[in-house]
Amino acid sequence: MEIATTFLRQLDHIGPEFRTYQDGILIELAFDRTIGTEQVSASVLLETADDLKIRLRTQATQALLLASKIHAFDAHTPSRIAEMMSIHGYFKSHRLSHPLNAYSTALFISRLTPQDAVLERTVQLYTRLKKQHRFIVSPLLISFVYFHATTRGELDELASRIETVYQRLKRRFGRAQQTYVVALIFALLPEDDWDRYIAQVEASRKIHRKHHVPLSFHGMLALLGDPNVHTSSLERMAEALRSDLHFKYRKDLVYLTAIRLYLSQQTILQQLFPSSILPPDGADAIPFLLFPVDLTDTSHATDGGIDGGFDGGGDGGGGGE
């Protein structure tokens, strides 16, 4: 509950500073301030957002969200922005980007100090995966494709492993990009644990069925063990958030925000992934491991849209340029 109290305090501070923005944006800014390791004034954040708006030729809201993600964890923003743009340029040259959220994906990966060889493997692995599916290129999708690219093994074997998990999940949860993101997460873990995690996703979705939580977040909750253990804590946090006026017209974000805040404190998640794919700075890895913002959906930082033609086969579908 302490983190929920901190979040609400940040939300109260942000409201007057960004009075022209909608509640969904304020909620996201407060989230970044709550889980971030760095704090900057509203004027500094807006200055960075203005710079990004011009440099990236993007909308003011999208630039502000991206600036918020940068300032939350980076004391020296120019170097971070330079690294982000370098990685974005590489991905764009290989058509592995979406017009609106490509920079948030590049921001996330830049914090993992990627080697050129791993970036190349990421593109090659994505090319194999999209032969079977139609993707909307998004931060969670590409981030976990990147994680797989850092692991050992032939790319065809990695792609086959991911597809095996996806087929199991699809039988339970249907064909969708959210289902595929969960497959990407579980495929990083030992095969002997897959059935247990899938059962826990099913249990989590049943417990929280009234709250319309994206499946990828059920997947993350499943990594923590029995979903029943966490329900009371999540309910208390959600109740505290629900009473805030900023959620009056964004009731859809109440439970999702509670889950995101809760997950950001669970450092055990780091232990479930190979140490080779995580940054060396410990717990600071968790927030941007789980929540790279999707700028195609400014209501919250989930993985964005689900393509109705996801299992369409053919060439798949990159994000386009």
RODO-2510 file (C-alpha; in nm, 4 decimals, decimal comma):
residues 321
     n   res          X          Y          Z
     1     m     0,0000     0,0000     0,0000
     2     e     0,2932     0,2358     0,0562
     3     i     0,3655     0,2564    -0,3156
     4     a     0,0002     0,3369    -0,3871
     5     t     0,0171     0,6232    -0,1369
     6     t     0,3344     0,7523    -0,3014
     7     f     0,1718     0,7285    -0,6427
     8     l    -0,1352     0,9254    -0,5329
     9     r     0,0881     1,1910    -0,3801
    10     q     0,2762     1,2236    -0,7081
    11     l    -0,0538     1,2429    -0,8953
    12     d    -0,1654     1,5315    -0,6747
    13     h     0,1600     1,7166    -0,7447
    14     i     0,1454     1,6581    -1,1191
    15     g    -0,2143     1,7713    -1,1684
    16     p    -0,1536     2,1483    -1,1346
    17     e     0,1756     2,1285    -1,3273
    18     f     0,0201     1,9623    -1,6321
    19     r    -0,3343     2,0916    -1,6086
    20     t    -0,3914     2,0882    -1,9858
    21     y    -0,3404     1,7112    -2,0133
    22     q    -0,6038     1,4418    -1,9692
    23     d    -0,6170     1,2156    -1,6653
    24     g    -0,4744     0,9169    -1,8520
    25     i    -0,1566     1,1100    -1,9266
    26     l    -0,1296     1,2416    -1,5702
    27     i    -0,1624     0,8862    -1,4379
    28     e     0,1258     0,7751    -1,6605
    29     l     0,3468     1,0658    -1,5544
    30     a     0,2762     0,9926    -1,1874
    31     f     0,3605     0,6268    -1,2440
    32     d     0,6998     0,7192    -1,3887
    33     r     0,7762     0,9497    -1,0970
    34     t     0,6771     0,6781    -0,8516
    35     i     0,8924     0,3965    -0,9868
    36     g     1,1723     0,6096    -1,1300
    37     t     1,5100     0,6686    -0,9709
    38     e     1,5450     1,0289    -1,0901
    39     q     1,3291     1,3359    -1,0254
    40     v     1,3094     1,6497    -1,2395
    41     s     1,0893     1,9578    -1,2355
    42     a     0,7919     1,9996    -1,4659
    43     s     0,9760     2,2723    -1,6567
    44     v     1,2702     2,0415    -1,7326
    45     l     1,0367     1,7625    -1,8412
    46     l     0,8446     1,9962    -2,0718
    47     e     1,1690     2,1325    -2,2154
    48     t     1,2816     1,7799    -2,3042
    49     a     0,9379     1,7028    -2,4478
    50     d     0,9507     2,0135    -2,6675
    51     d     1,2937     1,9111    -2,7935
    52     l     1,1740     1,5573    -2,8711
    53     k     0,8620     1,6871    -3,0436
    54     i     1,0740     1,8836    -3,2891
    55     r     1,3524     1,6292    -3,3245
    56     l     1,1260     1,3274    -3,3715
    57     r     0,8437     1,5119    -3,5479
    58     t     0,5901     1,3668    -3,3116
    59     q     0,2858     1,4889    -3,1196
    60     a     0,3193     1,6826    -2,7940
    61     t     0,1561     1,4112    -2,5831
    62     q     0,3736     1,1344    -2,7245
    63     a     0,6855     1,3463    -2,6770
    64     l     0,5897     1,4155    -2,3149
    65     l     0,5373     1,0464    -2,2382
    66     l     0,8709     0,9567    -2,3929
    67     a     1,0460     1,2386    -2,2054
    68     s     0,8920     1,1122    -1,8832
    69     k     1,0281     0,7615    -1,9429
    70     i     1,3731     0,9024    -2,0142
    71     h     1,3904     1,1299    -1,7095
    72     a     1,2569     0,8606    -1,4756
    73     f     1,5830     0,6642    -1,4953
    74     d     1,8439     0,8842    -1,6613
    75     a     2,0295     1,1687    -1,4925
    76     h     2,2076     1,2600    -1,8168
    77     t     1,9391     1,2692    -2,0826
    78     p     2,1412     1,3819    -2,3889
    79     s     2,3485     1,0627    -2,3956
    80     r     2,0400     0,8476    -2,3436
    81     i     1,8550     1,0220    -2,6261
    82     a     2,1578     0,9806    -2,8548
    83     e     2,1749     0,6059    -2,7832
    84     m     1,7995     0,5732    -2,8302
    85     m     1,8104     0,7449    -3,1686
    86     s     2,1046     0,5334    -3,2827
    87     i     1,9186     0,2094    -3,2091
    88     h     1,6004     0,3470    -3,3638
    89     g     1,7929     0,4270    -3,6807
    90     y     1,9230     0,0710    -3,6988
    91     f     1,5787    -0,0828    -3,6506
    92     k     1,4181     0,1568    -3,8967
    93     s     1,6706     0,0631    -4,1637
    94     h     1,5464    -0,2947    -4,1277
    95     r     1,1769    -0,1977    -4,1213
    96     l     1,1504    -0,3134    -3,7617
    97     s     0,9719    -0,0103    -3,6248
    98     h     0,6308     0,1460    -3,5831
    99     p     0,5875     0,5150    -3,6703
   100     l     0,4744     0,6093    -3,3203
   101     n     0,6244     0,3685    -3,0676
   102     a     0,9598     0,2884    -3,2242
   103     y     1,1481     0,5337    -3,0040
   104     s     1,0132     0,3867    -2,6809
   105     t     1,1310     0,0439    -2,7960
   106     a     1,4746     0,1859    -2,8772
   107     l     1,4847     0,3650    -2,5402
   108     f     1,4216     0,0418    -2,3550
   109     i     1,6842    -0,1558    -2,5446
   110     s     1,9417     0,1239    -2,5169
   111     r     1,9398     0,0731    -2,1396
   112     l     2,0579    -0,2840    -2,1876
   113     t     2,3812    -0,1664    -2,3573
   114     p     2,3234    -0,3924    -2,6595
   115     q     2,6052    -0,5200    -2,8765
   116     d     2,5769    -0,4840    -3,2533
   117     a     2,5723    -0,8610    -3,2948
   118     v     2,2706    -0,8928    -3,0643
   119     l     2,0828    -0,6178    -3,2473
   120     e     2,1512    -0,8031    -3,5710
   121     r     2,0232    -1,1282    -3,4190
   122     t     1,7128    -0,9432    -3,2986
   123     v     1,6298    -0,8360    -3,6527
   124     q     1,7022    -1,1833    -3,7888
   125     l     1,4872    -1,3526    -3,5243
   126     y     1,2003    -1,1096    -3,5781
   127     t     1,2189    -1,1765    -3,9528
   128     r     1,1741    -1,5481    -3,8857
   129     l     0,8869    -1,4954    -3,6419
   130     k     0,6884    -1,2663    -3,8687
   131     k     0,6795    -1,5289    -4,1423
   132     q     0,4095    -1,7011    -3,9357
   133     h     0,2285    -1,4064    -3,7754
   134     r     0,1117    -1,0534    -3,8446
   135     f     0,2610    -0,8316    -3,5772
   136     i     0,2019    -0,4771    -3,4703
   137     v     0,5574    -0,3772    -3,3839
   138     s     0,5404    -0,2730    -3,0195
   139     p     0,7777    -0,2226    -2,7256
   140     l     0,6859    -0,5353    -2,5298
   141     l     0,6988    -0,7508    -2,8424
   142     i     1,0384    -0,6303    -2,9627
   143     s     1,1851    -0,6127    -2,6122
   144     f     1,1224    -0,9804    -2,5528
   145     v     1,2363    -1,0715    -2,9048
   146     y     1,5579    -0,8897    -2,8116
   147     f     1,5852    -1,0934    -2,4906
   148     h     1,5625    -1,4146    -2,6924
   149     a     1,8286    -1,2859    -2,9309
   150     t     2,0701    -1,2514    -2,6373
   151     t     2,0397    -1,6204    -2,5532
   152     r     2,2443    -1,8964    -2,7081
   153     g     2,1142    -2,1234    -2,9777
   154     e     2,0285    -2,1231    -3,3442
   155     l     1,7625    -1,8705    -3,4389
   156     d     1,5431    -2,1372    -3,5974
   157     e     1,5487    -2,3292    -3,2693
   158     l     1,4557    -2,0170    -3,0720
   159     a     1,1696    -1,9439    -3,3112
   160     s     1,0456    -2,3016    -3,2814
   161     r     1,0543    -2,2851    -2,9011
   162     i     0,8515    -1,9615    -2,8985
   163     e     0,5987    -2,1069    -3,1413
   164     t     0,5568    -2,4185    -2,9253
   165     v     0,4629    -2,2092    -2,6226
   166     y     0,2349    -1,9898    -2,8316
   167     q     0,0419    -2,2884    -2,9659
   168     r    -0,0190    -2,4104    -2,6092
   169     l    -0,1345    -2,0662    -2,4998
   170     k    -0,3498    -2,0166    -2,8079
   171     r    -0,5585    -2,3216    -2,7209
   172     r    -0,6471    -2,1572    -2,3877
   173     f    -0,6566    -1,7865    -2,4703
   174     g    -0,7075    -1,7504    -2,8440
   175     r    -0,4916    -1,6081    -3,1185
   176     a    -0,3795    -1,2534    -3,0443
   177     q    -0,0648    -1,0493    -3,0060
   178     q    -0,1134    -1,0368    -2,6285
   179     t    -0,1060    -1,4170    -2,6281
   180     y     0,2138    -1,4090    -2,8303
   181     v     0,3799    -1,1664    -2,5890
   182     v     0,3079    -1,4096    -2,3050
   183     a     0,4625    -1,6849    -2,5177
   184     l     0,7755    -1,4733    -2,5605
   185     i     0,7987    -1,4315    -2,1827
   186     f     0,7438    -1,7981    -2,0972
   187     a     0,9779    -1,9222    -2,3707
   188     l     1,2652    -1,7569    -2,1813
   189     l     1,1963    -1,9913    -1,8890
   190     p     1,2536    -2,3686    -1,8461
   191     e     1,0156    -2,5827    -2,0515
   192     d     0,9277    -2,7940    -1,7470
   193     d     0,7612    -2,4863    -1,5931
   194     w     0,5447    -2,3878    -1,8901
   195     d     0,2342    -2,5829    -1,7947
   196     r     0,2424    -2,4446    -1,4408
   197     y     0,2756    -2,0864    -1,5617
   198     i    -0,0019    -2,1320    -1,8172
   199     a    -0,2305    -2,2664    -1,5449
   200     q    -0,1463    -1,9628    -1,3320
   201     v    -0,2315    -1,7272    -1,6192
   202     e    -0,5673    -1,9000    -1,6465
   203     a    -0,6236    -1,8670    -1,2713
   204     s    -0,5207    -1,5008    -1,2733
   205     r    -0,7569    -1,4191    -1,5575
   206     k    -1,0413    -1,5915    -1,3760
   207     i    -0,9730    -1,4077    -1,0489
   208     h    -0,9453    -1,0658    -1,2149
   209     r    -1,1990    -1,1255    -1,4937
   210     k    -1,4058    -0,8164    -1,4077
   211     h    -1,1144    -0,5788    -1,4557
   212     h    -1,0287    -0,6376    -1,8242
   213     v    -0,6560    -0,6731    -1,7621
   214     p    -0,4420    -0,7331    -2,0760
   215     l    -0,3215    -1,0929    -2,0968
   216     s     0,0457    -0,9907    -2,0894
   217     f    -0,0032    -0,8599    -1,7351
   218     h    -0,1684    -1,1865    -1,6319
   219     g     0,1458    -1,3500    -1,7691
   220     m     0,3654    -1,1344    -1,5478
   221     l     0,1495    -1,1990    -1,2416
   222     a     0,1710    -1,5715    -1,3158
   223     l     0,5487    -1,5545    -1,2823
   224     l     0,5014    -1,4623    -0,9157
   225     g     0,3266    -1,7890    -0,8302
   226     d    -0,0275    -1,8610    -0,7117
   227     p    -0,2425    -1,5597    -0,8160
   228     n    -0,4576    -1,5980    -0,5047
   229     v    -0,1627    -1,4906    -0,2887
   230     h    -0,1558    -1,1451    -0,4465
   231     t    -0,5275    -1,0767    -0,4823
   232     s    -0,5894    -0,9051    -0,1489
   233     s    -0,2935    -0,6684    -0,1945
   234     l    -0,4072    -0,5771    -0,5442
   235     e    -0,7644    -0,5194    -0,4291
   236     r    -0,6509    -0,2859    -0,1503
   237     m    -0,4339    -0,0879    -0,3870
   238     a    -0,7113    -0,0643    -0,6441
   239     e    -0,9556     0,0577    -0,3812
   240     a    -0,7144     0,3328    -0,2776
   241     l    -0,6716     0,4441    -0,6389
   242     r    -1,0417     0,4269    -0,7179
   243     s    -1,1218     0,7061    -0,4729
   244     d    -0,8919     0,9551    -0,6491
   245     l    -1,0672     1,2037    -0,8789
   246     h    -0,8166     1,1428    -1,1597
   247     f    -0,9628     0,7936    -1,1984
   248     k    -1,3246     0,9146    -1,2014
   249     y    -1,3423     0,8909    -1,5808
   250     r    -1,0626     0,6373    -1,6198
   251     k    -1,1982     0,3456    -1,4227
   252     d    -1,0425     0,1198    -1,6858
   253     l    -0,6997     0,2180    -1,5526
   254     v    -0,7641     0,1564    -1,1823
   255     y    -0,6815    -0,2127    -1,1621
   256     l    -0,4195    -0,2031    -1,4348
   257     t    -0,2325     0,0728    -1,2512
   258     a    -0,2517    -0,1256    -0,9278
   259     i    -0,1008    -0,4272    -1,1045
   260     r     0,1777    -0,2218    -1,2606
   261     l     0,2681    -0,0655    -0,9260
   262     y     0,2580    -0,4053    -0,7574
   263     l     0,4756    -0,5702    -1,0217
   264     s     0,7314    -0,2913    -1,0056
   265     q     0,8126    -0,3955    -0,6478
   266     q     0,8548    -0,7666    -0,7186
   267     t     1,2297    -0,8033    -0,7621
   268     i     1,1873    -1,1811    -0,7690
   269     l     1,0986    -1,1369    -1,1356
   270     q     1,4662    -1,0763    -1,2077
   271     q     1,5533    -1,4211    -1,0785
   272     l     1,3264    -1,5814    -1,3368
   273     f     1,5302    -1,4522    -1,6301
   274     p     1,8897    -1,5387    -1,7252
   275     s     2,1304    -1,2850    -1,5761
   276     s     2,2808    -1,2316    -1,9210
   277     i     1,9705    -1,0472    -2,0429
   278     l     1,9423    -0,8031    -1,7526
   279     p     2,1424    -0,4860    -1,6861
   280     p     2,3979    -0,4994    -1,4037
   281     d     2,2271    -0,2352    -1,1889
   282     g     1,9981    -0,4664    -0,9936
   283     a     1,6434    -0,3713    -0,9043
   284     d     1,6462    -0,0684    -1,1331
   285     a     1,6045    -0,3114    -1,4222
   286     i     1,2554    -0,4153    -1,3220
   287     p     1,0499    -0,1045    -1,4060
   288     f     1,1681    -0,0686    -1,7623
   289     l     1,1828    -0,4441    -1,8058
   290     l     0,8086    -0,4561    -1,7592
   291     f     0,6697    -0,1245    -1,8715
   292     p     0,8127     0,0236    -2,1899
   293     v     0,5390     0,2677    -2,2900
   294     d     0,3505     0,2044    -2,6132
   295     l     0,3015     0,5457    -2,7688
   296     t     0,0319     0,4181    -3,0038
   297     d    -0,1965     0,3989    -2,7009
   298     t    -0,1686     0,7053    -2,4813
   299     s    -0,4303     0,5816    -2,2354
   300     h    -0,1780     0,3555    -2,0637
   301     a     0,1420     0,1657    -2,1235
   302     t     0,0180    -0,1763    -2,2246
   303     d     0,1292    -0,3545    -2,5358
   304     g    -0,1194    -0,1719    -2,7539
   305     g    -0,3447    -0,3087    -3,0234
   306     i    -0,4249    -0,6615    -3,1245
   307     d    -0,4226    -0,7260    -3,4964
   308     g    -0,7277    -0,9181    -3,6143
   309     g    -0,5097    -1,0813    -3,8788
   310     f    -0,2467    -1,1868    -3,6272
   311     d    -0,2348    -1,5489    -3,7438
   312     g    -0,2718    -1,4539    -4,1054
   313     g     0,0483    -1,6174    -4,2198
   314     g     0,2154    -1,4991    -4,5362
   315     d     0,4781    -1,2363    -4,4853
   316     g     0,3356    -1,1375    -4,1529
   317     g     0,3195    -0,7644    -4,1111
   318     g     0,5850    -0,5348    -3,9857
   319     g     0,4950    -0,2064    -3,8326
   320     g     0,5518    -0,0187    -4,1545
   321     e     0,7368     0,3066    -4,1796
***
